[in-house]
Amino acid sequence: MPLKKGKLVGWGNYPVAESYILTPRSENDSRNILQDTPLIARGLGRSYGDQAVNNNRYVALCTHLNHFISWNEAEGILTCQAGVSLDEIITVFAPKGWFPMICPGTKFVTMGGAIANDIHGKAHHIDGSFVNCVISFTILLADGSIVTASRTENADLFWANFGGLGLLGIILTVTMKMRKIETTYFRQKSIAIRNLDHMLEALETYDKEYNYSVAWIDALARGKKLGRGVLSLGNGAGFNELPERLKHRPLRLHSATKLRVPFFLPGFALNGLTVRVLNKVIAVVQNSPKEFVHYDKFFFPLDIINDWNKGYGKRGFIQYQFVIPEENGKKNLTEILEMIADSGCTPFLNVFKKMGDGQGILSFPFRGYTLAIDFPVTPRLLAFTPRLDEKVLSCGGRLYLGKDALLEEKMFKEMYPQYPEWLSVKQKYDPQNKFSSDISRRLGLEAV
């Protein structure tokens, strides 16, 4: 199998790692690469940090393992290889009236990556995370065996893989439940939010009426405007709800985008002034008067621009996502937002959601509030995030490992006190750490 060495990064373009890249194209290829370890599987590279890079070690690029295997239309159950992306699933099945049950902020994620990060979306408080739509998967283990994992078969392996960052094996196939739909449109409501009090009140008011909710927050706002932004709510639209102009193509697909950021923008392009201007533009765009919105804009607004991550420049950026409990939520969110506004860092694309109950061992979500903030990487940011980590921990919160790039091992273990349970599964199935990555070594997620 061809082997090449090259630079790999996550979506945040930080940190950069030199890795030996293998490209399996079959199950046998996947078995053969077990001789090249330590190894980590990689999909479309949409994890933000060092989850799918392996400095001076091996990375298996699994995007060629992307075939559909079976489809049970009567029950809406799909089996596919783990290299299949949400984009490919939507393209094939949306015209048939079926849609993935769980969608994150981009459709360019593979099913293996969706499991590794236990992805979630705008309806987590209703639908939960990706584990809720997966019936079973097959996985190549360190000893070369291929086993099936489900809630009843190898259940410890099943639960440990959701949020397990690909560190237990190479997921080969996934069997999952799809959602029946009448249209690919959503009925949307946008609310201009004055401040944090108004935000939390609106979330509670519309919690039962709308399945999907997400908010943009102006992280530079202060004082009485702290927490201002736009709350977007939505439900899947039935055919009879659509206006006549949309009924002739109720299951319309997304178009291939032609927009692209062609090169890394210079570092000075994103500063306090430009962020303030962009925040005003985002506020206008998010507060859309359109009642019916296509799924591509509703779920995946950033996908309209290819390589948008280059807009942060070659220095890269991190997406800092945390969740804290609802208890004392207003007080804790106020203090965190004030810390960010006073940090001197440049917060951008600040997404706020309410989350439901969590599952799994290292899966990120639990019932509470989550905020995801993009920060360009600067020396000031590297000094600030440890203080922010401490604050999140003091609130009873934790960071999303699927996006993290900076968390230290000690802090991780305090945020995820259940980590020994996951390590016991690691010890059972991969005692020699054949599957490892930069993040596994950074956080101590390795068998001893």
Secondary structure, 3 states (H helix, E strand, C coil): CCEEEEEECCCCCCCCEEEEEECCCCHHHHHHHHHCCCEEEECCCCCCCCCCCCCCCEEEECCCCCCEEEEECCCCEEEEECCCEHHHHHHHHHHHCEEECCCCCCCCCEHHHHHHCCCCCCCHHHHCCHHHHEEEEEEECCCCCEEEEECCCCHHHHHHHCCCCCCCCEEEEEEEEEEECCCCEEEEEEEEECCHHHHHHHHHHCCCCCCEEEEEECCCCCHHHCCCEEEEEEEECCHHHCCHHHHCCCCCCCCCCCEECCCCCCHHHCCHHHHHHHHHHHHHHHCCCCCEEEHHHHHCHHHHEECHHHHHCCCCEEEEEEEEECCCHHHHHHHHHHHHHHCCCCCEEEEEEEECCCCCCCCCCCCEEEEEEEEECCHHHHHHHHHHHHHHHHCCCEECCCCCCCCCHHHHHHHCCCHHHHHHHHHHHCCCCCECCHHHHHHCCCCC
